[in-house]
Amino acid sequence: MFDRYDICEAFNLLAHDYGLYDIKTRLDRLGFRCSPLRDTYDGLSDNARDIYDSHVNGDRVIGIRSSYA
């Protein structure tokens, strides 16, 4: 089960890695601030890694449409 923090962590890294600045704007509006320790793929939680991988591979595990898949 994913929690909101896992989702925000995953999308924060996706935004960074793929230049998806509209997602960064959404995260900023939510007040999300990622820990510097979790600002890399290896630093993500297992759930956040699953979300990240699913979106990179073109699967959508949550309701945010990814424009890069």
Secondary structure per residue as TSV (DSSP state, phi and psi in degrees):
chain	resnum	aa	ss	phi	psi
A	1	M	-	360.0	135.1
A	2	F	-	-93.6	139.9
A	3	D	-	-105.8	171.4
A	4	R	H	-60.6	-36.7
A	5	Y	H	-66.0	-40.2
A	6	D	H	-58.8	-43.7
A	7	I	H	-64.3	-46.2
A	8	C	H	-64.0	-41.8
A	9	E	H	-59.2	-48.6
A	10	A	H	-61.6	-46.0
A	11	F	H	-71.9	-28.7
A	12	N	H	-61.2	-45.5
A	13	L	H	-70.9	-38.2
A	14	L	H	-59.8	-43.3
A	15	A	H	-61.5	-42.4
A	16	H	H	-66.6	-48.9
A	17	D	H	-70.0	-31.8
A	18	Y	H	-114.5	7.7
A	19	G	T	66.6	34.6
A	20	L	-	-91.7	77.1
A	21	Y	H	-69.4	-22.4
A	22	D	H	-65.7	-32.6
A	23	I	H	-70.1	-40.7
A	24	K	H	-58.0	-40.8
A	25	T	H	-62.0	-43.4
A	26	R	H	-62.2	-43.6
A	27	L	H	-64.2	-38.3
A	28	D	H	-62.2	-41.9
A	29	R	H	-63.8	-30.4
A	30	L	H	-78.1	-10.8
A	31	G	T	81.0	17.9
A	32	F	-	-75.7	130.3
A	33	R	-	-129.6	118.4
A	34	C	-	-82.6	140.0
A	35	S	-	-65.6	138.9
A	36	P	G	-58.4	-24.8
A	37	L	G	-72.6	-19.4
A	38	R	G	-111.5	21.1
A	39	D	S	-94.1	17.1
A	40	T	S	-133.6	162.6
A	41	Y	G	-57.6	-44.4
A	42	D	G	-65.3	-24.2
A	43	G	G	-84.2	-10.3
A	44	L	S	-70.5	151.4
A	45	S	-	-67.6	165.4
A	46	D	H	-59.2	-43.1
A	47	N	H	-64.3	-42.5
A	48	A	H	-63.9	-37.6
A	49	R	H	-63.2	-41.3
A	50	D	H	-61.0	-43.5
A	51	I	H	-62.9	-47.8
A	52	Y	H	-57.7	-52.0
A	53	D	H	-61.1	-40.7
A	54	S	H	-62.9	-39.6
A	55	H	H	-74.3	-35.4
A	56	V	H	-65.5	-35.4
A	57	N	T	-83.6	0.4
A	58	G	T	94.4	-2.3
A	59	D	-	-83.1	152.4
A	60	R	-	-121.5	108.2
A	61	V	S	-93.7	-12.5
A	62	I	S	-135.8	172.3
A	63	G	S	-81.3	20.5
A	64	I	-	-96.5	122.7
A	65	R	-	-72.0	126.8
A	66	S	-	-95.6	131.7
A	67	S	S	-94.8	-0.8
A	68	Y	-	-105.9	-5.7
A	69	A	-	-91.5	360.0
